[in-house]
Amino acid sequence: MCQGVPGAFSHKAALSFFGNIQPGFEPTWKQVFEDVRQGKADFGVLPVENSAAGSVTGVYDLILRYRFYIVGAVDVKVEHCLAVGENPGTVNAAASHPQALSQCGDYLEAHGLKTLEWSNTAAAARYVAQECPPGVAAICSREAAEEYGLTIVEENIQNEAENTTRFVIISRDAILPQDANKISLCFSLPHVTGSLSSVLQRFAMAGLNLTKIESRPLPGKNFEYDFYLDFTGNIHQTPTLNLICALCDELPRFSFLGNYSEL
């Protein structure tokens, strides 16, 4: 299950990870989680990070709230284009997802285009194709423009040429393949001097390479935080498993989010 509509970058991620499938679509991230929770879908495909705009923190929050697992990840190269419908007139505004608008901010500013926030890049493309709003173009992928019959005015309008979004595959159940190469955790720490550095040193001593660490406000606690952490490793390796078990026992709040392969 993907968030958005056909032609969305999540659609592209699903095809890249699962092969030639026909995923379902929901308008919001939360509804994707609900479909997986209710058994309407086995997996959900959701964005967690963009190389230019940073983390998509709401998805991590939902993973914790629903107590789901990450069972896979795939990086999708993001190339945005400006596309119009029939008889657009002079383009003076662009519709797209807020992240896409941010990623194309330099182009929008240079051309004096107003912005219209939409739920999804492909949904913006569908809106422009179906409603033909005068003066409004969509910022979307080439695939979305082709899906909805739009005319591409300009390609590769994103600020950074190397623009990639990481998508995760979520599931109700943990899947722990023997060849998994990345582990994701979430934990909170007591307000003690050096508590974070002490934990991080244990990863270094175990020879585990941290690839990401990020803090998020702890719900219901003023100025207290959860830490999200990714590192390369496999839970089937005894030192890695021992460290995870030790942290689970010692830390006041700890969640194992998954051990998976990243494509």
N, C-alpha and C positions, 0 to 999 in steps of 0.2 A: 504494500500500500504506500502511495506517495502523496505528498502534499502538493496541491496545485492542479493543473490540467495537463492533458497530453501536450508534449513539446517542452515541458518545464525541465530545468536542469536535473531535478530529482528523477524525472523519467529517464533521462540520459544515464544517470548514475545506476538506476535499477537495471537497465539493459546491459550496462557495462559489467555489473556484478553477477547478475543471474542469467544473462544470455537473452535469447529471443523469447521474452514473455510479454504478457499483456497485463500490466499492473492496474490496480484500481487507484482512484484519486479521491482525496478529500480536501476541503477548503482550508483546514487549519491543522497545525501540528497536533493539537490536543485530540482532534477527531481521529487522526492516524493512530495515536496511542489507544484511544477507546476501541477502535476496530480490532487492534491486536489483543487488547484485554478481553474483549468479548468473543474472540475466536473467529471473527469475520475475516481476519488475515493472519497469516503466520509471521509475517515480517513487515516492518515499516522502514522506509528509506527517507532519512532526514539530514539536513545540513547541520554541521557543528562548527565549521571554521572556514573562513575565507582568507587567503594569503594577503589580501589588501585591506579588508575591512575588519578582520579579527574574528573573535568567537561569536557563535550564535548561541548565547547563553541560555535562552529559553528552552532549548532542546535538552541541555544537560539537566536543567531543573525538572523537566518532565520525566526524564529517565529515572531520577531519584524518587520522584513522587509516585510513579507507577511501579517502582522496583523491577524495572526491566533490565535486560542485559544487552550489551553491544556484542554482536556476533560477526561483524565484518565491517570493513571500511573501504571506500574507494575515492580516489581523487579525480575530479572532473575539471578539465581546463575550461575556463569561462571566457568566452569571446562574445561581447555584446555588439549588437548592431542597432541602428536606427531604422525603423521600418514603418511604412505608411499604408493606409487602405486606399479605397477609391476616392478620387477627387479631394485630396487632403487640403488643397490650398497652401498658403504659406504656413509652414510649421513654426509654431511659437510655444509649444509645450510638449513634454514627453511623459508618458505614463509607464510606470514600472514599479517593481518591488523596491522598498527603501534601500536595501543593500545594493541593488543594481544602480539606483540613482546615485548613491554615494560613490560607487566604483567608477562611475562615468562623470563625476563632478566637474572635472577639468573641461570636458567637451561641452557640457551643459552651460557652464559659465562663459566659455569662449563664444558660444552661439546665442547667448541670451535666452535660453529656453527655460520656461517655467516647468515645475515638476508636479506630477499627479501621482500620489502613492497608491499602489495597487497591491493586492494580496500575493501576487506571483508574477514573474516576468511573462510566462506564457498566458496567464489570465489577462494581462494587459494587452498582449498581442491579439487575443480573441476579442476583447472589447473593441479595440481599434478596427478590427476586421468586420465585426458585426454591426457596430453602431456608427462607424465612419464619422467620428466627431471632427468638425472642422478645425484644422490647425493643430491637431494632436497626433503625435507619432508614438510608437511603442519602442521601448528599449527591451530587447529580448535576444534570444539566440537565433542563429540562422535556421535551425530546425523548427523553432516555434514560428518564425516568419513564414516558412514554407508550409507548415502544418495548417496555417490559417489564411494562406494566400495573400500575404502582404508583399509589398514591394520594398526591397532593401535600398535605403538611401545612402547609407554609409556603414562600413563594417569596422570592427575592431576599435570601437570608440572608448573602451575602458581606459582608465588612467595608466594602469600598469600592463605591459605586454604579457608578462608572466602572471596571470591571474587565475588562481585555482581554488576551487571549493572542495572541501572534504565532507563527504557524506558518510554517515554510519548506518548500519543495518541493525535494527533493534528487534528483540524477541522477548517473549515472556520467559523463555527457558534459556539457560546458559548452554552454549555449545563450545566445547573445548577441544579443538582439533590438535593433533600431535604436532603439526607444523605451524601453529599460531605464532606470531612474532611481535605482537603488541599487547600490553595490558593497560587497562584503565582502572583507576581507583578514585574514591572520594573519601575524605576524612576531615574531621575537625580536631583542633588541638587545644590543650589547656593554655591559659594565659600565664605561661612560665617563660622566663628569659631563655632563648635558645631552643625552644621546643621544635620549631620548624627545621632549623639547621641540624638538630640532632637526628630527626627522621631522615632528612636528605642524606646525611653522612652514612646512614645504614645502607642506602641504595648504592652509594659509591663503594663501600666496603664489600658489597656483594657483587661488584662488577657490573651493575645494571645501569644502562644509559637512559637518563631522563630525557624525554623529547618534548614535554610540555608540563607546565605547572601554572595554575590559575586559581585565584581566590574568588569566591562568590558569597554575598551576604547570607548568613544563616537565618532561615525564616523564624520570626518571632524572637530573635535575639539582637539587641542593638549592638552594632559594631563588633559582631562575632562572625566568623567566616568558615565556610567549607573550602577545602583545597581539592581541586581536581588535578590529577596527576596521570600522565601517560609515560610509559617506559617500554623499551624493547625487552622482550623476555617471553618465557613459556612456563606456564604453571606446572607443567609436568616435570620440570627440572627441580630437584629437591631444594637447593638453596633459595630459589625463587618462592617456592611454596612455603618454605619455613618462614621467610620474611613476611609474606602476606598473612600467614596465620598468627605470627607474633604481633603484628600491627593490629590485627583484628581483635586480639585479646587485650591489648594495652590501651588503645585509643578509645575515647569516650563515644565517638561516632565514626563508623567505618563502613564503607560499602565497596564490595568488589563489583566493578561494572562490566568486566568481561576480558577474555583473552582471545584474540582474533587475528586474522590475517588482513593486511592492508594492501590493496591492489594499486 
